Amino acid sequence: MPGRSRETELARLARGPVAGVDEVGRGPLAGPVVAAAVILPPGLVLPGLDDSKRLTARRRTELAQAIHERAAVSIALASVAEIDSLNILQATLLAMRRAIAGLDPAPAGVLIDGNRLPEGLVLPARAVIGGDGLETVIAAASIIAKVYRDRLMADLDTQYPGYGFGQHAGYGTAAHLDALRRLGPSPVHRRSFRPVRDMIA
């Protein structure tokens, strides 16, 4: 289970609260990439909090509600247009910067899942590979981002029926690829991603 050792160490060095940051949606063929930043109160215990990928959809939803009620939360997106113009890595880092900037109160430091830090941060920051399974505050961010994006993709499913966004969240499943072949790309498909780009070509 994740712990709070890196968060505690960085909070001591930064002399203030530390946010965990994670993203969801780098791999899908459609929809935005979503980043979340979370500051947990000291001593807060949320039983079962873990990497969002290890949890059921119901448990993620329960934990997301508890986190929203008891923590500082910021959610930010990078749009499909930004993904296509910047590339998915830079769009992901942009969404992370926006999530960090949206936190109130502002964090003194940040722990970010992965091996890359967004450019331009003016506070102490550390990248933590596999952080959503190691640090509680990053796990909390992963849950917030996942629940938010899943709901967003379910909404897009009603706007663009036939693709199954509510089932696969835009990932390149066999059913999604079949729908792409039948219907062609929707306005929320990423034109820079190969299956979509090849279909347009």
Backbone as JSON, one array per atom type, in Angstrom:
{
  "sequence": "MPGRSRETELARLARGPVAGVDEVGRGPLAGPVVAAAVILPPGLVLPGLDDSKRLTARRRTELAQAIHERAAVSIALASVAEIDSLNILQATLLAMRRAIAGLDPAPAGVLIDGNRLPEGLVLPARAVIGGDGLETVIAAASIIAKVYRDRLMADLDTQYPGYGFGQHAGYGTAAHLDALRRLGPSPVHRRSFRPVRDMIA",
  "N": [[0.84, -1.2, 0.0], [0.42, 2.32, -0.62], [2.45, 4.91, 0.96], [3.5, 7.71, 3.05], [6.06, 8.69, 3.11], [7.89, 10.03, 1.31], [6.44, 12.31, 0.79], [6.34, 13.44, 3.4], [9.07, 13.93, 3.85], [9.67, 15.8, 1.79], [7.89, 17.84, 2.47], [8.98, 18.71, 4.85], [11.42, 19.78, 3.95], [10.51, 21.7, 2.13], [8.97, 23.21, 3.73], [6.16, 23.29, 4.0], [2.86, 22.33, 2.73], [2.6, 19.43, 0.63], [1.8, 18.54, -2.64], [0.35, 15.83, -4.43], [0.6, 14.63, -7.75], [-0.93, 13.39, -10.65], [-1.75, 11.8, -13.8], [-4.26, 10.88, -16.21], [-5.06, 9.18, -19.17], [-3.18, 9.21, -21.28], [-2.81, 7.26, -23.23], [-5.22, 6.76, -24.78], [-7.18, 6.91, -27.87], [-8.91, 8.95, -28.15], [-10.43, 11.89, -26.71], [-9.58, 14.18, -23.98], [-6.46, 14.58, -22.12], [-6.18, 14.15, -18.65], [-5.24, 15.72, -15.66], [-4.62, 15.61, -12.16], [-4.19, 17.31, -9.07], [-3.48, 16.99, -5.67], [-3.73, 17.84, -2.26], [-3.34, 16.36, 0.75], [-4.71, 16.4, 4.06], [-2.61, 16.48, 6.99], [-2.11, 13.4, 8.61], [-4.45, 12.27, 7.7], [-6.38, 9.4, 7.07], [-7.44, 7.19, 4.7], [-9.04, 4.38, 4.34], [-8.07, 1.72, 2.26], [-7.13, 3.26, 0.19], [-5.38, 3.46, -2.82], [-3.3, 2.9, -5.72], [-5.12, 3.89, -8.52], [-5.57, 2.05, -10.55], [-5.66, -0.38, -9.32], [-8.05, -0.61, -8.09], [-11.61, -1.18, -7.82], [-14.21, 0.18, -9.92], [-16.34, 1.13, -8.39], [-15.16, 1.44, -5.83], [-13.21, 3.34, -6.42], [-14.85, 5.54, -6.99], [-16.07, 5.98, -4.5], [-13.83, 6.63, -2.93], [-12.92, 8.88, -4.3], [-14.95, 10.71, -3.77], [-14.61, 10.98, -0.99], [-12.05, 12.07, -0.9], [-12.44, 14.53, -2.25], [-14.06, 15.74, -0.35], [-12.4, 16.09, 1.86], [-9.88, 17.03, 1.23], [-7.59, 19.25, -0.52], [-8.18, 19.86, -3.86], [-7.4, 19.87, -7.31], [-8.24, 19.88, -10.7], [-7.28, 19.48, -14.06], [-7.17, 19.9, -17.64], [-5.74, 18.87, -20.79], [-6.54, 19.61, -24.02], [-7.9, 17.8, -26.88], [-7.09, 19.12, -29.2], [-4.79, 20.42, -28.25], [-3.23, 18.19, -27.59], [-2.82, 17.14, -30.16], [-1.39, 19.21, -31.34], [0.82, 19.71, -29.71], [1.99, 17.27, -28.92], [1.58, 14.19, -27.09], [3.07, 13.87, -24.72], [3.98, 16.51, -24.04], [1.52, 17.76, -23.83], [0.47, 16.39, -21.65], [2.22, 17.2, -19.59], [1.58, 19.89, -19.62], [-1.1, 19.82, -18.72], [-0.6, 18.91, -16.14], [0.85, 21.1, -15.06], [-1.18, 23.01, -15.1], [-2.99, 21.86, -13.28], [-1.52, 21.94, -10.9], [-1.2, 24.72, -10.63], [-3.81, 25.41, -10.12], [-4.41, 24.72, -7.53], [-5.67, 25.44, -4.3], [-5.19, 25.81, -1.01], [-2.0, 26.99, -2.31], [0.56, 24.62, -3.05], [3.62, 23.84, -1.26], [5.47, 22.18, -2.29], [5.8, 19.52, -4.76], [4.96, 16.17, -5.61], [5.32, 14.12, -8.32], [3.89, 11.75, -10.41], [5.76, 9.47, -12.35], [8.55, 9.92, -14.65], [9.25, 12.42, -15.48], [9.36, 15.95, -15.07], [7.21, 18.77, -15.23], [8.16, 21.69, -17.08], [9.17, 24.91, -15.84], [8.22, 25.0, -13.23], [8.07, 26.57, -10.07], [8.6, 25.7, -7.57], [9.76, 23.28, -5.16], [10.09, 20.08, -6.59], [9.54, 16.63, -7.25], [9.98, 13.8, -9.26], [8.42, 10.66, -9.27], [8.8, 7.48, -10.06], [6.34, 5.12, -10.75], [4.8, 6.22, -8.78], [2.08, 6.34, -8.06], [1.57, 3.97, -6.85], [3.18, 4.07, -4.68], [3.17, 6.43, -3.12], [0.86, 7.94, -1.03], [-0.37, 10.42, -1.5], [-0.04, 10.8, -4.23], [-1.4, 8.58, -5.19], [-3.96, 9.35, -4.43], [-4.34, 11.5, -6.18], [-4.32, 10.1, -8.57], [-6.68, 8.65, -8.42], [-8.62, 10.69, -8.35], [-8.2, 11.86, -10.9], [-8.76, 9.69, -12.6], [-11.47, 8.99, -12.04], [-12.72, 11.38, -12.74], [-12.07, 11.6, -15.5], [-13.24, 9.28, -16.56], [-15.95, 9.84, -16.16], [-16.2, 12.07, -17.79], [-15.7, 10.91, -20.3], [-17.88, 9.24, -20.46], [-19.87, 11.16, -20.71], [-19.13, 12.17, -23.22], [-19.78, 9.98, -24.7], [-22.53, 10.13, -24.92], [-22.74, 12.38, -26.5], [-21.43, 11.67, -28.82], [-22.51, 9.13, -30.03], [-22.13, 5.57, -30.53], [-19.43, 4.99, -30.65], [-18.65, 3.93, -28.25], [-17.46, 5.19, -26.05], [-18.1, 5.32, -23.35], [-17.62, 2.79, -22.44], [-14.95, 1.97, -23.09], [-13.45, 4.23, -22.67], [-12.09, 5.6, -24.63], [-9.81, 4.21, -25.28], [-7.85, 2.05, -27.44], [-9.48, -0.33, -28.12], [-10.69, -3.43, -29.6], [-13.39, -3.17, -30.24], [-13.63, -0.39, -30.31], [-11.89, 0.29, -32.43], [-13.23, -0.97, -34.5], [-15.58, 0.55, -34.56], [-14.48, 2.99, -35.32], [-13.7, 2.38, -37.94], [-16.2, 2.01, -39.09], [-17.62, 4.4, -38.62], [-15.88, 6.5, -38.93], [-13.57, 9.1, -37.78], [-14.46, 10.97, -34.84], [-15.13, 14.37, -33.65], [-13.67, 14.39, -31.29], [-11.6, 12.65, -31.49], [-8.11, 11.87, -31.54], [-6.18, 13.18, -33.89], [-3.47, 12.94, -34.34], [-2.7, 10.47, -33.47], [-1.74, 7.22, -34.42], [-3.68, 5.09, -35.4], [-5.95, 6.67, -35.92], [-4.91, 8.72, -37.52], [-3.97, 7.21, -39.71], [-6.38, 6.31, -40.71], [-7.6, 8.64, -41.58], [-5.81, 9.38, -43.55]],
  "CA": [[0.0, 0.0, 0.0], [1.2, 3.56, -0.63], [2.72, 5.56, 2.22], [3.66, 9.16, 2.98], [7.43, 9.01, 3.5], [8.46, 11.05, 0.43], [5.68, 13.53, 1.06], [6.78, 13.99, 4.68], [10.42, 14.45, 3.68], [9.64, 17.01, 0.98], [7.19, 18.87, 3.23], [9.95, 19.26, 5.8], [12.38, 20.59, 3.21], [9.82, 22.82, 1.49], [8.32, 23.97, 4.8], [4.76, 23.5, 3.7], [2.15, 21.15, 2.22], [3.07, 18.84, -0.63], [0.74, 18.0, -3.48], [0.6, 14.71, -5.33], [0.09, 14.93, -9.09], [-0.95, 12.25, -11.57], [-2.56, 12.02, -14.99], [-4.96, 9.75, -16.82], [-5.49, 9.41, -20.54], [-2.12, 9.39, -22.28], [-2.86, 6.25, -24.28], [-6.42, 6.64, -25.61], [-7.25, 7.5, -29.2], [-9.9, 10.03, -28.13], [-10.64, 12.57, -25.45], [-8.45, 14.92, -23.42], [-5.68, 14.02, -21.03], [-6.63, 14.79, -17.4], [-4.3, 15.69, -14.54], [-5.16, 16.04, -10.87], [-3.26, 17.62, -8.0], [-4.18, 16.81, -4.4], [-3.04, 18.02, -0.98], [-4.05, 15.66, 1.82], [-4.42, 16.89, 5.4], [-1.72, 15.62, 7.77], [-2.77, 12.39, 9.44], [-5.66, 11.71, 7.1], [-6.33, 8.0, 6.69], [-8.57, 6.74, 3.89], [-8.82, 2.94, 4.18], [-8.16, 1.17, 0.91], [-6.61, 4.16, -0.84], [-4.32, 2.79, -3.54], [-3.24, 3.2, -7.14], [-6.47, 3.76, -9.08], [-5.67, 0.86, -11.41], [-5.85, -1.55, -8.47], [-9.34, -0.49, -7.41], [-12.82, -1.3, -8.62], [-14.81, 1.47, -10.26], [-17.14, 1.58, -7.25], [-14.28, 1.91, -4.76], [-12.61, 4.6, -6.87], [-15.84, 6.59, -6.84], [-16.22, 6.25, -3.07], [-12.63, 7.31, -2.46], [-12.88, 10.21, -4.91], [-15.84, 11.57, -3.0], [-13.98, 11.26, 0.3], [-10.92, 12.98, -1.14], [-12.99, 15.86, -2.53], [-14.63, 16.3, 0.88], [-11.45, 16.28, 2.96], [-8.56, 17.44, 0.75], [-7.55, 20.27, -1.56], [-8.15, 19.14, -5.14], [-7.44, 20.65, -8.55], [-8.29, 19.04, -11.9], [-7.04, 20.27, -15.27], [-7.16, 19.13, -18.87], [-5.18, 19.34, -22.06], [-7.56, 19.24, -24.99], [-7.49, 17.01, -28.04], [-6.35, 20.02, -30.08], [-3.46, 20.61, -27.66], [-2.51, 16.93, -27.76], [-2.42, 17.02, -31.56], [-0.43, 20.25, -31.73], [2.03, 19.7, -28.86], [2.28, 15.85, -28.7], [0.91, 13.75, -25.87], [3.91, 14.13, -23.55], [3.93, 17.92, -23.68], [0.15, 18.06, -23.4], [0.34, 15.84, -20.31], [2.94, 18.09, -18.69], [0.79, 21.11, -19.55], [-2.23, 19.56, -17.83], [-0.07, 18.85, -14.77], [1.13, 22.47, -14.62], [-2.46, 23.66, -14.83], [-3.56, 21.32, -12.05], [-0.75, 22.48, -9.77], [-1.51, 26.14, -10.51], [-5.18, 25.58, -9.67], [-4.61, 24.32, -6.14], [-5.87, 26.46, -3.26], [-3.98, 26.63, -1.01], [-0.89, 26.58, -3.17], [1.5, 23.72, -2.37], [5.02, 24.25, -1.11], [6.24, 21.24, -3.11], [4.95, 18.56, -5.46], [5.43, 14.85, -6.01], [4.67, 13.88, -9.6], [4.04, 10.38, -10.89], [6.47, 9.33, -13.61], [9.99, 10.23, -14.67], [9.44, 13.75, -16.05], [8.75, 17.07, -14.38], [6.86, 19.89, -16.09], [9.07, 22.83, -17.05], [8.65, 26.17, -15.33], [7.75, 24.96, -11.85], [8.85, 27.46, -9.21], [8.58, 25.12, -6.23], [10.45, 21.99, -5.16], [9.3, 19.02, -7.23], [10.23, 15.36, -7.46], [9.3, 12.77, -10.05], [8.43, 9.37, -8.58], [8.37, 6.42, -10.97], [5.4, 4.25, -10.04], [4.39, 6.94, -7.58], [0.69, 6.1, -7.65], [1.56, 2.8, -5.99], [4.15, 4.26, -3.61], [2.87, 7.59, -2.29], [-0.57, 8.1, -0.82], [-0.87, 11.66, -2.1], [-0.1, 10.58, -5.69], [-2.51, 7.65, -5.38], [-5.19, 10.14, -4.34], [-4.46, 12.24, -7.43], [-4.64, 9.15, -9.64], [-8.1, 8.32, -8.28], [-9.4, 11.86, -8.77], [-8.09, 12.01, -12.35], [-9.41, 8.57, -13.26], [-12.92, 9.1, -11.9], [-13.15, 12.54, -13.53], [-11.99, 11.33, -16.94], [-14.25, 8.27, -16.9], [-17.24, 10.52, -16.25], [-16.14, 12.91, -18.97], [-15.84, 10.06, -21.48], [-19.28, 8.8, -20.49], [-20.62, 12.28, -21.28], [-18.83, 12.21, -24.65], [-20.49, 8.86, -25.31], [-23.87, 10.6, -25.28], [-22.61, 13.37, -27.57], [-20.96, 11.0, -30.03], [-22.88, 7.72, -29.82], [-21.67, 4.58, -31.48], [-18.01, 4.67, -30.47], [-18.46, 3.18, -27.01], [-16.56, 5.89, -25.13], [-18.46, 5.01, -21.97], [-17.11, 1.46, -22.08], [-13.48, 1.84, -23.21], [-12.84, 5.52, -22.33], [-11.28, 6.09, -25.73], [-8.66, 3.35, -25.57], [-7.93, 1.4, -28.73], [-9.99, -1.7, -28.06], [-11.18, -3.95, -30.87], [-14.7, -2.57, -30.49], [-13.41, 1.02, -30.68], [-11.31, 0.33, -33.78], [-14.31, -1.33, -35.43], [-16.45, 1.73, -34.67], [-13.74, 3.97, -36.12], [-13.78, 1.98, -39.35], [-17.58, 2.17, -39.56], [-18.15, 5.75, -38.46], [-14.87, 7.53, -39.12], [-13.22, 9.81, -36.55], [-15.34, 12.01, -34.28], [-14.36, 15.57, -33.32], [-12.83, 14.23, -30.09], [-10.51, 11.71, -31.75], [-6.78, 12.47, -31.66], [-5.72, 13.0, -35.27], [-2.03, 12.65, -34.37], [-2.45, 9.09, -33.06], [-1.62, 6.47, -35.67], [-4.88, 4.48, -35.99], [-6.83, 7.75, -36.41], [-4.19, 9.37, -38.62], [-3.96, 6.32, -40.88], [-7.73, 6.23, -41.26], [-7.83, 9.89, -42.3], [-4.97, 9.34, -44.76]],
  "C": [[0.88, 1.25, 0.0], [1.38, 4.12, 0.78], [2.95, 7.05, 2.02], [5.09, 9.59, 3.29], [8.04, 10.11, 2.63], [7.74, 12.38, 0.62], [6.15, 14.2, 2.34], [8.16, 14.61, 4.56], [10.42, 15.76, 2.9], [8.92, 18.14, 1.71], [8.12, 19.52, 4.25], [10.94, 20.19, 5.11], [11.73, 21.85, 2.63], [9.09, 23.72, 2.49], [6.87, 24.31, 4.47], [4.15, 22.26, 3.09], [2.66, 20.71, 0.85], [1.88, 18.24, -1.37], [1.24, 16.77, -4.23], [-0.07, 15.0, -6.66], [0.15, 13.66, -9.93], [-1.87, 12.58, -12.74], [-3.22, 10.72, -15.41], [-5.26, 10.13, -18.26], [-4.39, 9.67, -21.54], [-2.31, 8.45, -23.47], [-4.07, 6.23, -25.19], [-6.3, 7.31, -26.98], [-8.19, 8.7, -29.24], [-9.97, 10.64, -26.74], [-9.4, 13.28, -24.94], [-7.63, 14.07, -22.47], [-6.03, 14.83, -19.78], [-5.55, 14.63, -16.34], [-5.01, 16.16, -13.29], [-4.01, 16.31, -9.92], [-4.04, 17.62, -6.69], [-3.24, 17.11, -3.24], [-3.89, 17.35, 0.09], [-3.73, 16.29, 3.16], [-3.47, 15.95, 6.12], [-2.54, 14.63, 8.6], [-4.03, 11.79, 8.86], [-5.45, 10.26, 6.69], [-7.61, 7.67, 5.92], [-8.37, 5.26, 3.6], [-9.02, 2.49, 2.73], [-7.62, 2.06, -0.17], [-5.38, 3.53, -1.47], [-4.28, 3.34, -4.96], [-4.6, 2.94, -7.76], [-6.64, 2.5, -9.92], [-5.91, -0.41, -10.61], [-7.22, -1.6, -7.82], [-10.49, -0.74, -8.37], [-13.37, 0.09, -8.91], [-15.62, 2.01, -9.08], [-16.26, 2.13, -6.14], [-13.59, 3.21, -5.15], [-13.58, 5.76, -6.65], [-16.03, 6.97, -5.38], [-15.03, 7.04, -2.54], [-12.53, 8.71, -3.05], [-13.78, 11.18, -4.16], [-15.22, 11.95, -1.66], [-12.82, 12.23, 0.16], [-11.42, 14.39, -1.4], [-13.5, 16.53, -1.25], [-13.58, 16.72, 1.89], [-10.09, 16.81, 2.53], [-8.71, 18.62, -0.21], [-7.32, 19.56, -2.89], [-8.2, 20.13, -6.29], [-7.37, 19.68, -9.72], [-8.1, 19.93, -13.11], [-6.92, 19.34, -16.46], [-6.16, 19.72, -19.86], [-6.08, 18.76, -23.13], [-6.99, 18.36, -26.1], [-6.68, 17.87, -29.0], [-4.94, 20.26, -29.56], [-2.62, 19.35, -27.78], [-1.98, 16.82, -29.19], [-1.36, 18.05, -31.96], [0.89, 20.15, -30.96], [2.71, 18.34, -28.84], [1.79, 15.46, -27.31], [1.76, 14.01, -24.63], [3.8, 15.58, -23.11], [2.54, 18.34, -23.23], [-0.09, 17.56, -21.98], [1.02, 16.76, -19.29], [2.21, 19.42, -18.54], [-0.4, 20.94, -18.61], [-1.77, 19.5, -16.38], [0.23, 20.25, -14.24], [-0.17, 23.2, -14.28], [-3.09, 23.16, -13.54], [-2.85, 21.87, -10.82], [-1.11, 23.95, -9.54], [-2.91, 26.37, -9.95], [-5.42, 25.23, -8.22], [-4.75, 25.54, -5.22], [-6.14, 25.74, -1.95], [-2.92, 26.1, -1.96], [0.03, 25.65, -2.4], [2.88, 24.35, -2.23], [5.94, 23.37, -1.95], [5.29, 20.27, -3.77], [5.7, 17.26, -5.69], [4.63, 14.45, -7.24], [4.94, 12.45, -10.04], [4.78, 10.36, -12.22], [7.93, 9.71, -13.49], [10.29, 11.59, -15.26], [8.73, 14.78, -15.2], [8.36, 18.14, -15.4], [7.89, 21.01, -15.97], [8.37, 24.03, -16.4], [8.1, 26.14, -13.92], [8.66, 25.81, -10.97], [8.81, 26.99, -7.76], [9.28, 23.76, -6.28], [9.55, 20.88, -5.7], [10.16, 17.78, -7.41], [9.36, 14.44, -8.3], [9.48, 11.43, -9.34], [7.91, 8.31, -9.55], [7.5, 5.43, -10.2], [4.83, 4.89, -8.8], [2.98, 6.68, -7.13], [0.55, 4.84, -6.82], [2.47, 2.93, -4.79], [3.77, 5.36, -2.63], [1.37, 7.83, -2.23], [-1.12, 9.33, -1.55], [-0.93, 11.56, -3.62], [-1.23, 9.61, -6.02], [-3.84, 8.4, -5.34], [-5.41, 10.93, -5.63], [-4.84, 11.32, -8.57], [-6.12, 8.79, -9.61], [-8.97, 9.48, -8.77], [-9.38, 11.99, -10.29], [-8.86, 10.92, -13.09], [-10.93, 8.69, -13.21], [-13.44, 10.26, -12.76], [-13.16, 12.21, -15.02], [-13.02, 10.28, -17.37], [-15.62, 8.91, -17.04], [-17.3, 11.4, -17.5], [-16.34, 12.08, -20.24], [-17.24, 9.49, -21.59], [-20.17, 9.9, -21.05], [-20.39, 12.37, -22.79], [-19.53, 11.08, -25.39], [-21.9, 9.27, -25.71], [-23.83, 11.62, -26.41], [-22.24, 12.73, -28.9], [-21.24, 9.49, -29.9], [-22.3, 6.82, -30.91], [-20.23, 4.15, -31.31], [-17.75, 3.85, -29.21], [-17.55, 3.85, -26.01], [-16.85, 5.56, -23.67], [-17.95, 3.67, -21.5], [-15.58, 1.41, -22.07], [-12.72, 3.14, -22.95], [-11.89, 6.04, -23.41], [-10.07, 5.25, -26.06], [-8.92, 2.53, -26.84], [-8.35, -0.06, -28.67], [-10.46, -2.14, -29.46], [-12.52, -3.31, -31.23], [-14.56, -1.11, -30.93], [-12.86, 1.12, -32.1], [-12.35, -0.04, -34.83], [-15.25, -0.15, -35.63], [-15.78, 2.82, -35.5], [-13.84, 3.65, -37.6], [-15.18, 2.23, -39.91], [-18.01, 3.62, -39.63], [-17.16, 6.85, -38.85], [-14.6, 8.27, -37.83], [-14.27, 10.84, -36.14], [-14.5, 13.26, -34.02], [-13.45, 15.42, -32.11], [-11.77, 13.14, -30.28], [-9.2, 12.47, -31.98], [-6.2, 12.18, -33.04], [-4.24, 12.63, -35.36], [-1.71, 11.22, -33.97], [-2.63, 8.17, -34.27], [-2.9, 5.85, -36.2], [-5.83, 5.51, -36.58], [-6.17, 8.4, -37.62], [-4.2, 8.5, -39.88], [-5.33, 6.24, -41.52], [-8.04, 7.49, -42.07], [-7.04, 9.88, -43.62], [-5.54, 8.4, -45.8]]
}
